[in-house]
Amino acid sequence: MDVAVLGVMIPIIGTIGAFITIVYLRKFQNMERMAIIEKGLDPSLFKIERSAAGALRASLLLIGAGIGLLMGYWLDNAFFMDEVAYFSMLFLFGGLGLGLAYMIEEKKSKENR
């Protein structure tokens, strides 16, 4: 096979494979649920409680990453630090964002108790 054809085929096959995997996972999940319902168990077992914790974590991580990139840009221009400033500030402020999300989640969980 030609390298160009292989480069086109890999993403196509990967996408089709991911789609088939998702379809089969949903099919087997549905079969499992139907079997549990047929046994007479409560269908409320399948309800997943969703909280805003994931959205809070993701938003504060992205805000921290954005501030980190901005600080890295400033450090690069002010002190000529090159790529070191971008990566260090990105990780530093991203970690601070995740730490802030953790503290907010802990505060909310203490209030709920």
FENJOMO-V667862 format. One record per pair of residues at least 12 apart in sequence whose C-alpha atoms are under 10 Angstrom apart, sorted by the first residue. I is the first residue (numbers start at 0). J is the second residue. If there is no record, write none. Layout:
# FENJOMO-V667862
i,j
I,J
I,J
This chain:
# FENJOMO-V667862
i,j
32,44
32,45
51,104
52,100
52,101
52,103
52,104
53,100
54,100
55,96
55,97
55,99
55,100
55,101
55,103
55,104
56,96
56,97
56,98
56,99
56,100
56,101
56,103
56,104
57,93
57,96
57,97
57,100
58,96
58,97
58,100
59,92
59,93
59,94
59,95
59,96
59,97
59,98
59,99
59,100
60,89
60,90
60,92
60,93
60,94
60,95
60,96
60,97
60,98
60,99
60,100
61,89
61,92
61,93
61,96
61,97
62,92
62,93
62,95
62,96
62,97
63,88
63,89
63,90
63,91
63,92
63,93
63,94
63,95
63,96
63,97
63,99
64,85
64,86
64,88
64,89
64,90
64,91
64,92
64,93
64,94
64,95
64,96
65,88
65,89
65,92
65,93
66,88
66,89
66,91
66,92
66,93
66,96
67,84
67,85
67,86
67,87
67,88
67,89
67,90
67,91
67,92
67,93
67,94
67,95
68,84
68,85
68,86
68,87
68,88
68,89
68,90
68,92
68,93
69,84
69,85
69,88
69,89
70,84
70,85
70,87
70,88
70,89
70,92
71,83
71,84
71,85
71,86
71,87
71,88
71,89
72,84
72,85
72,88
73,85
74,88
